[in-house]
Amino acid sequence: MCHCNGRNASCIDGNCTQGCDKEHSGHLCQYNCSEGTYGEGCRETCSPDCIDKKCYAENGTCVHGCIDGVNITWICGTQCLNGTYGEGCRETCSPDCVDKKCYAENGTCVHGCIDGVTITSICGTRCLNGTYGEGCRETCSPDCVDKKCFAENGTCVHGCIDGVNITSICGKRE
């Protein structure tokens, strides 16, 4: 059987006069494209961003889709733009990532989390009442009214209790 290129292609003695179709190669067009190749004469390589590096021989479309962190196009290959990640770049990086940048594959913040946020791989959990700063490791001053402070910098939300000098974090007794 001939696997010739084109509708009106001629197959003479097993040879294709106009070359092979897109899924075959060899001087008799007898070979199917090997895994990871596609196109006329199987000369093209599937995108490295195809899941399992497998694509359809006729056009290079990824069989199982694109890996995470790559825009979904017919052959995969455009990395996610800054601020997006995941399958088809449909997810948005956490606004709590420093510089709003995250890794395209999984959303992990490139430069960590902003102050006032619990440090996790994708940031996002605000410090609990009574804590603040990088990774929520600092404790609000006991001299803050209601012991509440802003998660970013420790400034007392409602000011200082009576008898304490008014500073941003209420620290010195009068």
N, C-alpha and C positions, 0 to 999 in steps of 0.2 A: 504494500500500500504506500502510495506517495503522500507526503505531507508538504506539498508545494505552496509557495507564497502566491496569494491572489486567487480570485474566483475562476478566472479563465487560464490559470497556469497549466502548462503542459508537463506531463510526466512521460518521458521517453526512456524506455528501458530502465525504469526506476530512478532516473535522474530528473530533477526539476529544472526546467529551463530558466525560471525566474527566481531561483533560490528557494529556501525553506520557509515554511510558515513560522510564526513567532514562537512556537513551542518546540521546535525541532532543530537539530543541527546535524552536521556530517555531510559528506559529499552525496549521499543518497537520502538525506533528511531522515535517517532512520533512528536518530537518538533523541529521546526526550531530554529537555533541559534538566541538568542535575540540580539537586536542591541548592538553593541560594543563588540561582541564576535565572535570567529571564530575557525576553526580547529576541529580536531577529538573530538567528544563529546562536542564541543563548549567550551573548557576549556581555550582557549587562549583569551587574551584581545587585542582589536585593539590598535594600536599605539596612544598615546595621541597627536601625531603630525599630525594625519589625520584631515582634515577639517571636522568639525561636529562630529569628533570621530567615523565616520562610515567606516566600511571596509566590503569587501566581505567575506561571511561566509566560502567559500571553501579554501581561502588562505591568508586572512588578508590584501590583497591589498586595499589601501585607495580608497573609492568610488569616492570622489571629489578631490583627490590629497592631497598634504602635505601643511601644513601652511607655510607661509613665514618664512625664516630663517632656513629651514631644507633642507638638500640635498634630492633630489627626488630619492628614491629607491623604491623597490616594496612594502615596508611597511613603508616608511618614518622613520626617527629616528636619523640620523646623523646630528648634528648641523653644520652650515656653518663653514668653516675654517676661521681663522683670515684673514681679508682683503676682505671678500665676504659677501653678504647679499641678501635677497629677495627670490623670488620664485625660488626654485631649486638652490639657491646660485649662480645665474648667474650674479649678479651685483657685481661690485668692489667698495669698500669703496673709498671715495674721497681721493686723495693724500694730500689734505689739512687738513685731520684729524690729530690731534696730535697722534703720534705713529702709524698712518695709521690704527687705530682700530675703528670699528663702530659696532653698534648693528645689529645682524643677521636678525632681523625681518624687520627693516625699513631703515637701512643705516645711522642713526643718529650717529654722532661722539661721542665715549665714553668719551673722555677727551677734547672735544671742538675742535676748529679750531686753526691752526697755526697762528702766527702773520702775518698780511698783507692780511688777508682774511676776508670778511664780515661774521659775525657770523649768520649762518642760521643753520637749523637742520642738513644739510649734508655738510655744508661748500662749497666752490667752487667759489664764486664770489670774484675776486681780488679787493683790495681797488681802489677806483677811484683816478685819478690824484689829488694830493694835500692832500691826507690822508695816514695814515700808522698805524701800530701797531695792538694790540689786538682789534678785532672788528672794525678796521679802525677808531678809535675814536680820534686819534691824527692828527694834521694838520702839513703839511710840513712847514719848516721855510720859511718866506717870503723872506729870503736872499738867497735861492737856485736859481741858474740860471733856468729860465723858471718855477720856483716854483714847480719843479718836484723832488720827492724823492722816494727812494725804499720803497715799501709797508711793507716790513718786519721790517725795523729798522729806517726809517726816514732819512738815509744818502742821501745827495743831489746827484742826478744822474749826473749832469754836473758841480758840484762844486758850489762855492759861487759867488755871484755877487761881483764886484769890491768894495773895501772899507770895506770888512768884513773879519775878521780872518778866515783862512781856518781851519775848524774843520769838524768833520764828519757831523754835522748838521748845520753848518754856523750860529753861534749864537752871536758873539761879534763884535761890530763895532770897527774900528781902531780909 
